[in-house]
Amino acid sequence: MRKLIASLVLVVLTTIASLGWSISEFAALQNPDTETPSVANRLIALKLMGGALALSLDNDTARSDPFIDNWNRQNSEQLSLVTEAEFGLPAPLKAQFDTESALLLESDEGISLHYRMPNTGQILNINTKLMTPAAASWSLNRLYTILFYVGVVVILLVWVSPLIRRLVNLSKATRAFGIGELQQRITVSKTSYIGSIETEFNRMADRIQQLLDDNKLLSRAVSHDLKTPISRLRFGIEALEETQNEQLRGKYFQRLNRDLDAMEELVMTLLSYARLDQANIQPDWQSIELNAWLQEKLLSQLDPSHPVDYVPFPKRLTVSTDPKYLSMQVNNLLSNAQRFGHSQIKLTVAIEDDLVWIHVDDDGQGIDAQEIAQVIKPFVRGQQSRDNAGHGMGLAIVDRIGAWMGSTLSIGRAPELGGARMSLKFESFSQATDNQSH
């Protein structure tokens, strides 16, 4: 919204300033400063000349007609003589003319000057095509005012048309999303006035779609994975009711407990995944020395049956993370390697392409390239995990945590052991030994 408001203020101010200056320059070209004084000066000259001509012609009546004819042929101002009886005036103007013996009149045809010739009883008329500057200037001012407002409206329409188009697109996308077209997104332009609103709409749409997809996944998982233990529980209860053999009853009770444990494990897994919601999590960001932190974690979770070959980075590496959720990621990766590896697990800390990596390699069958995109989805297991226990949630949990914590999951092939390589990358870190930050 700040961009929109700033753009609106800038456009309005620029439009007013530029149009005002442009119209002023145009007016100056059309009506230079010398034009108005020229009309006034010509009127002053004509008044002086008219008085002199009236006096001269009044004293020399014999030459008046040839002089007037010759004057009219050579000048734009036309002279004529009329009698006082022919020169009709309203009472106020007649009183003024009787007092001053000179009169200036203006009509649509131009300005005329009139002088009394007392000796001959005639009136000298000087007709011109001059217009007073005020009348012409008033028409031009009205034209310039219209041009100014029309220009402001046109420029504002040009400015607002992209905004209208973006709002129409947003309205269409919102309407389509509301009727179930969840793939609807808006292409955000860098020049868009409402880019922040469009970005937030896309984020909201992604969030809603993710929630709906998670809900479908969880519903399918619950309906599928709970069917088997529920069926076994029902069968076990029926068997308990039918048998009187204490040894068999004890055996059935053990099976029922295992089924209940399996159901509880599934429910806890579902709850763990559902709680990994970025909107509901406030990470406890801390700076940890990665080599020492991983060493301590391995010592606390030492399993003699699955030894881990740990290769730390030669220098101290400090990363910013939430140790709790990073621990969940590492635990799931190590558990995955222990489950699908044969005898060797390798944990490596490295810097590659200015990024810190944690690699967990195993010597199992690995994950096919075409399955990589699928195994990070909830309740999806790869081909190699068909005969293993689990619900297919481990990598989904690692991937979801990495999406909002910045420790992104990457899956590939272990270069030395030949099995799967599960990697976490950190874009922000520092090397304490040489104080270089990346």
C-alpha positions as CSV (number, residue, x, y, z in Angstrom):
1,M,0.0,0.0,0.0
2,R,2.9,2.4,0.6
3,K,4.0,1.9,-3.0
4,L,0.5,2.7,-4.2
5,I,0.1,5.8,-2.0
6,A,3.6,7.1,-2.9
7,S,3.0,6.5,-6.6
8,L,-0.4,8.3,-6.5
9,V,1.1,11.4,-4.7
10,L,4.0,11.4,-7.1
11,V,1.8,11.2,-10.2
12,V,-0.6,13.9,-9.0
13,L,2.2,16.3,-8.1
14,T,4.2,15.6,-11.2
15,T,1.1,16.0,-13.4
16,I,0.1,19.3,-11.9
17,A,3.6,20.7,-12.1
18,S,4.4,19.5,-15.6
19,L,1.0,20.4,-17.1
20,G,1.1,23.8,-15.4
21,W,4.5,24.5,-16.8
22,S,3.7,23.2,-20.2
23,I,0.5,25.2,-20.6
24,S,2.3,28.4,-19.3
25,E,5.0,27.9,-21.9
26,F,2.5,27.4,-24.6
27,A,0.5,30.5,-23.5
28,A,3.7,32.5,-23.6
29,L,4.4,31.4,-27.1
30,Q,0.9,32.1,-28.3
31,N,0.6,35.4,-26.4
32,P,4.1,36.9,-26.0
33,D,4.6,39.8,-23.5
34,T,4.9,42.3,-26.4
35,E,1.4,41.6,-27.8
36,T,-0.7,43.2,-25.1
37,P,1.5,46.4,-24.8
38,S,1.3,46.6,-28.6
39,V,-2.5,46.9,-28.6
40,A,-2.4,49.5,-25.9
41,N,0.3,51.5,-27.6
42,R,-1.5,51.5,-30.9
43,L,-4.6,52.7,-29.2
44,I,-2.7,55.5,-27.6
45,A,-1.1,56.4,-30.9
46,L,-4.5,56.4,-32.7
47,K,-6.0,58.6,-30.0
48,L,-3.2,61.2,-30.5
49,M,-3.4,60.9,-34.2
50,G,-7.2,61.0,-34.3
51,G,-7.2,64.3,-32.3
52,A,-4.7,65.8,-34.7
53,L,-6.5,64.6,-37.8
54,A,-9.9,65.9,-36.5
55,L,-8.4,69.3,-35.9
56,S,-6.6,69.4,-39.3
57,L,-9.6,68.3,-41.3
58,D,-11.9,70.6,-39.4
59,N,-9.7,73.6,-40.4
60,D,-9.2,72.4,-44.0
61,T,-12.5,71.0,-45.3
62,A,-11.6,71.2,-48.9
63,R,-8.9,68.5,-48.6
64,S,-10.8,66.2,-46.2
65,D,-12.3,63.9,-48.8
66,P,-9.2,63.3,-50.9
67,F,-7.1,62.8,-47.7
68,I,-9.6,60.2,-46.3
69,D,-9.7,58.3,-49.6
70,N,-6.0,58.1,-49.9
71,W,-5.7,57.1,-46.2
72,N,-8.2,54.3,-46.4
73,R,-6.4,52.8,-49.4
74,Q,-3.0,52.6,-47.6
75,N,-4.0,51.8,-43.9
76,S,-6.0,49.2,-42.1
77,E,-7.6,51.8,-39.9
78,Q,-10.5,53.3,-41.9
79,L,-11.6,56.9,-41.7
80,S,-15.1,58.3,-42.3
81,L,-17.0,61.5,-41.7
82,V,-20.7,61.6,-40.6
83,T,-22.9,64.4,-39.4
84,E,-23.8,64.7,-35.8
85,A,-27.4,63.8,-36.6
86,E,-26.3,60.6,-38.2
87,F,-24.1,59.7,-35.1
88,G,-26.7,58.5,-32.7
89,L,-25.7,57.7,-29.2
90,P,-27.4,56.8,-26.0
91,A,-27.9,59.6,-23.5
92,P,-25.0,58.7,-21.2
93,L,-22.5,58.3,-24.0
94,K,-23.8,61.5,-25.7
95,A,-23.2,63.5,-22.5
96,Q,-19.7,62.1,-22.3
97,F,-19.1,62.8,-26.0
98,D,-20.4,66.4,-25.6
99,T,-18.0,66.9,-22.7
100,E,-14.8,65.3,-24.0
101,S,-15.4,65.7,-27.8
102,A,-13.8,62.2,-28.2
103,L,-15.2,58.8,-27.6
104,L,-13.9,55.2,-27.8
105,L,-16.4,52.4,-28.6
106,E,-15.9,48.7,-28.8
107,S,-18.0,46.1,-30.7
108,D,-17.6,42.6,-32.0
109,E,-16.0,44.1,-35.1
110,G,-13.3,45.9,-33.2
111,I,-12.5,49.2,-31.5
112,S,-13.6,52.5,-33.0
113,L,-12.6,56.1,-32.1
114,H,-14.8,59.1,-32.7
115,Y,-13.9,62.9,-32.6
116,R,-16.1,66.0,-32.8
117,M,-15.2,68.6,-35.5
118,P,-17.0,71.7,-34.2
119,N,-16.4,74.0,-37.2
120,T,-18.0,71.6,-39.8
121,G,-20.4,70.0,-37.4
122,Q,-19.2,66.5,-38.4
123,I,-17.8,63.5,-36.6
124,L,-14.5,61.8,-37.6
125,N,-14.7,58.0,-37.2
126,I,-11.6,55.8,-37.0
127,N,-12.6,52.1,-37.3
128,T,-10.0,49.5,-36.3
129,K,-10.0,45.7,-36.0
130,L,-8.2,45.8,-32.7
131,M,-9.7,43.9,-29.8
132,T,-9.0,44.7,-26.2
133,P,-6.5,42.3,-24.7
134,A,-8.9,41.4,-21.8
135,A,-11.5,39.8,-24.0
136,A,-9.0,37.7,-26.0
137,S,-7.1,36.7,-22.9
138,W,-10.3,35.6,-21.2
139,S,-11.1,33.1,-24.0
140,L,-7.5,31.8,-24.0
141,N,-7.5,31.4,-20.2
142,R,-10.7,29.4,-20.4
143,L,-9.1,27.2,-23.1
144,Y,-6.0,26.7,-21.0
145,T,-8.0,25.8,-17.9
146,I,-9.9,23.2,-19.9
147,L,-6.7,21.8,-21.3
148,F,-5.2,21.6,-17.8
149,Y,-8.0,19.6,-16.3
150,V,-8.4,17.4,-19.3
151,G,-4.6,16.7,-19.1
152,V,-4.9,15.8,-15.4
153,V,-7.8,13.5,-16.0
154,V,-6.0,11.7,-18.9
155,I,-2.8,11.2,-17.0
156,L,-4.6,9.9,-14.0
157,L,-6.5,7.5,-16.2
158,V,-3.3,6.3,-17.7
159,W,-1.8,5.8,-14.3
160,V,-4.9,4.1,-12.8
161,S,-5.6,1.7,-15.7
162,P,-2.8,-0.8,-14.7
163,L,-4.1,-0.7,-11.2
164,I,-7.7,-1.4,-12.4
165,R,-6.4,-4.4,-14.5
166,R,-4.4,-5.8,-11.5
167,L,-7.5,-5.4,-9.3
168,V,-9.7,-7.2,-11.9
169,N,-7.2,-10.0,-12.1
170,L,-7.1,-10.3,-8.3
171,S,-10.9,-10.3,-8.2
172,K,-11.0,-13.1,-10.8
173,A,-8.4,-15.2,-9.1
174,T,-10.1,-14.8,-5.7
175,R,-13.5,-15.8,-7.2
176,A,-12.0,-18.8,-8.9
177,F,-10.1,-19.8,-5.8
178,G,-13.3,-19.5,-3.8
179,I,-15.2,-21.9,-6.0
180,G,-12.5,-24.6,-5.6
181,E,-9.8,-23.9,-8.3
182,L,-7.1,-24.1,-5.7
183,Q,-4.3,-23.8,-8.4
184,Q,-5.2,-20.2,-9.0
185,R,-2.2,-17.9,-8.5
186,I,-1.4,-14.3,-9.5
187,T,1.7,-13.5,-11.5
188,V,3.3,-10.7,-9.4
189,S,4.9,-7.9,-11.5
190,K,7.7,-5.8,-10.1
191,T,5.9,-2.7,-11.3
192,S,2.5,-3.6,-9.8
193,Y,1.1,-1.1,-7.4
194,I,-0.5,-3.8,-5.3
195,G,2.4,-6.3,-5.5
196,S,2.3,-6.9,-1.7
197,I,-1.4,-7.7,-1.8
198,E,-0.9,-10.1,-4.7
199,T,2.1,-11.8,-2.9
200,E,0.0,-12.2,0.3
201,F,-2.8,-13.7,-1.8
202,N,-0.5,-16.2,-3.3
203,R,0.9,-17.1,0.2
204,M,-2.6,-17.4,1.5
205,A,-3.6,-19.7,-1.4
206,D,-0.5,-21.8,-0.9
207,R,-1.2,-22.1,2.8
208,I,-4.9,-23.1,2.2
209,Q,-4.0,-25.6,-0.5
210,Q,-1.3,-27.1,1.8
211,L,-3.8,-27.4,4.7
212,L,-6.4,-29.1,2.4
213,D,-3.8,-31.4,1.0
214,D,-2.5,-32.3,4.5
215,N,-6.1,-32.9,5.6
216,K,-6.7,-35.3,2.6
217,L,-3.4,-37.1,3.3
218,L,-4.1,-37.4,7.0
219,S,-7.6,-38.6,6.3
220,R,-6.4,-41.2,3.8
221,A,-3.6,-42.3,6.2
222,V,-6.0,-42.7,9.2
223,S,-8.5,-44.6,7.2
224,H,-5.9,-46.8,5.6
225,D,-3.3,-47.4,8.4
226,L,-5.8,-47.7,11.2
227,K,-7.9,-50.3,9.4
228,T,-5.4,-53.1,9.9
229,P,-4.7,-52.6,13.7
230,I,-8.4,-52.1,14.3
231,S,-9.3,-55.3,12.4
232,R,-6.6,-57.2,14.4
233,L,-8.0,-55.7,17.7
234,R,-11.5,-56.9,16.8
235,F,-10.3,-60.3,15.9
236,G,-8.2,-60.5,19.1
237,I,-11.2,-59.5,21.2
238,E,-13.4,-62.1,19.6
239,A,-10.6,-64.7,20.1
240,L,-10.4,-63.8,23.8
241,E,-14.1,-64.2,24.2
242,E,-14.1,-67.6,22.6
243,T,-11.1,-69.2,24.3
244,Q,-10.7,-70.4,27.9
245,N,-7.1,-71.4,27.5
246,E,-5.0,-69.1,29.8
247,Q,-1.9,-69.5,27.7
248,L,-3.7,-68.5,24.5
249,R,-5.4,-65.6,26.4
250,G,-2.0,-64.3,27.4
251,K,-0.8,-64.6,23.8
252,Y,-3.8,-62.7,22.5
253,F,-3.3,-60.0,25.1
254,Q,0.2,-59.5,23.9
255,R,-1.0,-59.1,20.3
256,L,-3.7,-56.7,21.4
257,N,-1.0,-54.6,23.2
258,R,1.2,-54.5,20.1
259,D,-1.8,-53.4,18.0
260,L,-2.6,-50.7,20.5
261,D,1.0,-49.6,20.5
262,A,0.9,-49.4,16.7
263,M,-2.2,-47.3,16.8
264,E,-0.7,-45.0,19.4
265,E,2.5,-44.7,17.4
266,L,0.5,-43.7,14.3
267,V,-1.6,-41.2,16.2
268,M,1.5,-39.6,17.7
269,T,3.1,-39.5,14.3
270,L,0.0,-37.8,12.8
271,L,0.0,-35.3,15.7
272,S,3.7,-34.6,15.3
273,Y,3.3,-33.8,11.6
274,A,0.2,-31.7,12.1
275,R,2.0,-29.6,14.8
276,L,4.8,-28.8,12.4
277,D,2.9,-25.8,11.2
278,Q,5.0,-22.7,10.6
279,A,2.1,-20.4,11.6
280,N,2.0,-22.1,15.0
281,I,5.7,-22.4,15.7
282,Q,8.0,-19.9,17.3
283,P,11.5,-21.2,16.6
284,D,14.1,-20.7,19.4
285,W,16.9,-19.5,17.2
286,Q,20.4,-20.1,18.6
287,S,23.9,-20.0,17.3
288,I,25.5,-23.5,17.7
289,E,28.9,-24.9,16.8
290,L,27.8,-27.6,14.4
291,N,30.7,-30.0,14.8
292,A,30.5,-30.2,18.5
293,W,26.7,-30.3,18.6
294,L,26.6,-33.3,16.3
295,Q,29.4,-35.0,18.2
296,E,27.4,-34.6,21.4
297,K,24.2,-35.9,19.8
298,L,26.0,-39.0,18.5
299,L,27.5,-39.8,21.9
300,S,24.0,-39.5,23.6
301,Q,22.4,-41.8,21.0
302,L,25.2,-44.4,20.6
303,D,23.9,-47.7,19.2
304,P,26.6,-50.4,19.0
305,S,24.6,-52.3,16.4
306,H,24.7,-49.3,14.0
307,P,28.0,-47.5,14.4
308,V,28.2,-44.1,12.7
309,D,31.4,-42.9,11.0
310,Y,31.5,-39.2,11.9
311,V,33.6,-36.8,9.8
312,P,33.5,-33.3,11.1
313,F,34.6,-30.2,9.2
314,P,38.3,-29.2,10.0
315,K,37.3,-25.8,11.2
316,R,34.6,-24.5,13.6
317,L,31.3,-23.8,11.9
318,T,28.6,-21.7,13.6
319,V,25.0,-21.9,12.2
320,S,21.8,-20.2,13.4
321,T,19.1,-22.8,14.0
322,D,16.6,-24.1,16.5
323,P,18.4,-27.1,18.1
324,K,15.1,-28.8,19.0
325,Y,13.9,-29.0,15.4
326,L,17.4,-29.6,14.0
327,S,17.6,-32.6,16.3
328,M,14.3,-33.9,15.0
329,Q,15.7,-33.7,11.4
330,V,19.0,-35.4,12.3
331,N,17.3,-38.1,14.3
332,N,15.0,-39.0,11.4
333,L,17.8,-39.1,8.9
334,L,20.0,-41.3,11.2
335,S,16.9,-43.5,11.9
336,N,16.3,-43.8,8.2
337,A,19.9,-44.8,7.5
338,Q,19.9,-47.4,10.3
339,R,16.7,-48.9,9.0
340,F,17.7,-49.2,5.4
341,G,21.5,-49.4,5.6
342,H,23.3,-52.7,5.9
343,S,26.3,-52.1,8.2
344,Q,27.8,-48.7,7.5
345,I,26.5,-45.2,8.2
346,K,28.6,-42.1,7.6
347,L,27.8,-38.6,8.9
348,T,29.8,-35.8,7.3
349,V,29.9,-32.0,7.7
350,A,31.2,-30.2,4.7
351,I,31.3,-26.8,2.9
352,E,30.3,-27.0,-0.8
353,D,29.5,-24.0,-3.0
354,D,29.6,-21.7,0.0
355,L,26.9,-23.7,1.8
356,V,27.2,-25.9,4.9
357,W,26.1,-29.5,4.4
358,I,25.3,-32.3,6.8
359,H,25.4,-35.6,4.8
360,V,24.0,-38.9,6.2
361,D,25.1,-41.8,3.9
362,D,24.3,-45.5,4.2
363,D,25.2,-48.6,2.3
364,G,21.7,-49.7,1.5
365,Q,19.8,-49.9,-1.8
366,G,19.3,-46.2,-2.0
367,I,16.3,-44.3,-3.4
368,D,15.6,-44.3,-7.1
369,A,15.7,-40.9,-8.8
370,Q,12.1,-41.1,-9.9
371,E,11.0,-41.8,-6.3
372,I,12.8,-38.8,-4.7
373,A,9.9,-36.4,-5.1
374,Q,7.4,-38.9,-3.7
375,V,9.2,-40.2,-0.6
376,I,9.1,-36.7,1.0
377,K,5.4,-36.7,1.0
378,P,3.5,-37.9,4.1
379,F,2.7,-41.6,4.3
380,V,4.6,-42.4,1.0
381,R,7.3,-45.0,1.2
382,G,9.8,-46.0,-1.4
383,Q,10.1,-49.3,-3.1
384,Q,12.9,-50.5,-0.8
385,S,10.8,-49.7,2.4
386,R,7.9,-52.0,1.5
387,D,8.9,-54.7,4.0
388,N,10.1,-52.3,6.7
389,A,8.1,-51.0,9.6
390,G,7.0,-47.3,9.7
391,H,4.4,-45.0,8.3
392,G,6.5,-43.1,5.7
393,M,6.5,-39.9,7.8
394,G,10.2,-39.4,8.6
395,L,11.3,-37.7,5.5
396,A,8.1,-35.7,5.3
397,I,8.8,-34.3,8.8
398,V,12.4,-33.5,7.8
399,D,11.3,-31.7,4.7
400,R,8.5,-29.7,6.4
401,I,10.9,-28.5,9.1
402,G,13.5,-27.6,6.6
403,A,11.0,-25.6,4.5
404,W,10.6,-22.9,7.2
405,M,13.8,-23.3,9.2
406,G,16.2,-23.0,6.3
407,S,17.8,-26.4,6.7
408,T,16.6,-27.8,3.4
409,L,16.5,-31.5,2.7
410,S,18.2,-33.0,-0.4
411,I,18.2,-36.7,-1.4
412,G,20.8,-38.3,-3.7
413,R,23.2,-41.2,-4.0
414,A,26.1,-41.8,-1.5
415,P,29.3,-41.5,-3.5
416,E,31.4,-43.9,-1.3
417,L,28.9,-46.3,0.3
418,G,26.5,-46.5,-2.7
419,G,23.3,-46.2,-0.7
420,A,21.1,-43.2,0.0
421,R,22.6,-39.8,0.8
422,M,20.2,-37.6,2.9
423,S,21.6,-34.0,3.2
424,L,20.7,-30.8,5.1
425,K,22.0,-27.5,3.8
426,F,22.5,-24.2,5.6
427,E,22.9,-21.0,3.6
428,S,23.9,-18.8,6.6
429,F,27.0,-19.8,8.6
430,S,30.3,-18.4,9.9
431,Q,33.8,-19.9,10.3
432,A,35.0,-18.8,13.7
433,T,38.6,-19.5,13.0
434,D,39.0,-16.9,10.2
435,N,35.9,-14.8,10.9
436,Q,34.6,-15.3,7.4
437,S,30.8,-15.1,7.1
438,H,28.8,-16.6,4.2
